[in-house]
Amino acid sequence: MERVAFLLEFLPYIQRFRNHTFVIKIGGAVLQDGKVLHGLAGDISVLYNIGIRLIVVHGGGPQADVLLGRLNHEPEKIAGRRITDSETLEVTKMVYGGKMNMEITAALQRANTRAVGISGVSGGTVLAVKREPTLVKDPDTGMEKKVDFGYVGDITRVDLELVNTLVSHDYIPVIACMGVDGDGNILNINADTIAQEIATSAKAEKLIYVTDVQGVLEDKDEPSTVISYLDLAGARELLEDGRVSGGMRPKLLNCISAVEGGVERVHVIDGTAEHGLLMEIFTNQGCGTLMEKYRNGGDV
C-alpha cells in the first residue's frame, strides 16, 4: 500500500509536466563517482519515459583540474569563476567536450534513453564573445581588481535550432559547456550560465542545478541549514548580506536570471542523494532548494 500511495503522489506531477521542457545542469563534482552518475541517469530516464522534454548541460571542472594537475598546471579561479589560459582551454576541450560528454551520454543510453552528445559549439548553439578584462571583487580580500579571464566567453546569443530538432525527435541533447565566437574560436563558458540561457530561450518549465551540496545553504559549512524555498526577494537578500559565497554565489545569480527570464521554477539539489532528482520533482517536500518569482506555496 505504501508503494501505491507513493505512485498516487507522483501522478499529479506526471500529468502536469508531460510534454514540458526541463533543463538539467549536472556539475562535474557530482560526476566523480560512477555510481552517482548511474543513479542520476536512471532518474533522468524516468523523466524521459513519462514524456518530459529534456535538455542536459554539464560541466567537468574537477575532472579538468585533475588533468591540469597531471600537467603541472595549477588551476586559477576568482569569485568562483575559472580563469582559462591557452593550456587550460585545451584541457577543457578534451575533458568537457570529450571524456565527460561521452561518459554522460553513454550512461543515459544505458538507462534506455536516446541521448546525443554535443557542445555549445555544435550548430552554433552557444554564440559568445571573449570576455574583456573585468573588475572583480575578491570575496577573500574584499578588494576589487581587474581580471583577465583569458579564453572565457560571455554569451551573446543562444540558437536552439539543433537542440529543438533533437528534442522533437525524442533525443536528449547532452551539451558540453563550450561556445564559439563569430570567427570560429572556441571559448570556455560557465555551465550554469549556459543552462540558464538555454532554459530561458526554451521557455523551460524547470531549470534544475544538480550539485554536490544539499541546496542553497544559510551557512555553507552546515548542511542542515539548507533553504528549502526562495523567492526573488529572498535570493537577492542572501546575496546582499553575504550569506552566500564561493561557487554558490554565481549559481544563485544564474537562478535569479532564469526566474526573471521566465523560467517557472529553478531547483538546486544534491545529485549524490539517492533519487534526489525524483524526490525534488515529484514530492511536495522535495529535497533541495526551490526558487520561483513570488512566494506562492512552493509546491511542484
VENDALIN-V885149 format. One record per run of one state. SS is the DSSP state (alpha for helix, beta for strand, coil for the rest). FROM is the first residue (numbers start at 1). LEN is the number of residues. If there is no record, write none. Layout:
ss->SS from->FROM len->LEN
ss->SS from->FROM len->LEN
This chain:
ss->coil from->1 len->1
ss->alpha from->2 len->16
ss->coil from->18 len->3
ss->beta from->21 len->6
ss->coil from->27 len->1
ss->alpha from->28 len->5
ss->coil from->33 len->1
ss->alpha from->34 len->16
ss->coil from->50 len->3
ss->beta from->53 len->6
ss->coil from->59 len->2
ss->alpha from->61 len->10
ss->coil from->71 len->5
ss->beta from->76 len->3
ss->coil from->79 len->2
ss->beta from->81 len->4
ss->coil from->85 len->1
ss->alpha from->86 len->25
ss->coil from->111 len->4
ss->beta from->115 len->5
ss->coil from->120 len->2
ss->alpha from->122 len->3
ss->coil from->125 len->1
ss->beta from->126 len->5
ss->coil from->131 len->3
ss->beta from->134 len->4
ss->coil from->138 len->6
ss->beta from->144 len->4
ss->coil from->148 len->2
ss->beta from->150 len->1
ss->coil from->151 len->1
ss->beta from->152 len->7
ss->coil from->159 len->2
ss->alpha from->161 len->8
ss->coil from->169 len->3
ss->beta from->172 len->5
ss->coil from->177 len->1
ss->beta from->178 len->3
ss->coil from->181 len->5
ss->beta from->186 len->3
ss->coil from->189 len->2
ss->alpha from->191 len->11
ss->coil from->202 len->4
ss->beta from->206 len->6
ss->coil from->212 len->5
ss->beta from->217 len->1
ss->coil from->218 len->5
ss->alpha from->223 len->3
ss->beta from->226 len->1
ss->coil from->227 len->2
ss->beta from->229 len->3
ss->alpha from->232 len->9
ss->coil from->241 len->6
ss->alpha from->247 len->14
ss->coil from->261 len->4
ss->beta from->265 len->6
ss->coil from->271 len->5
ss->alpha from->276 len->7
ss->coil from->283 len->6
ss->beta from->289 len->4
ss->coil from->293 len->8
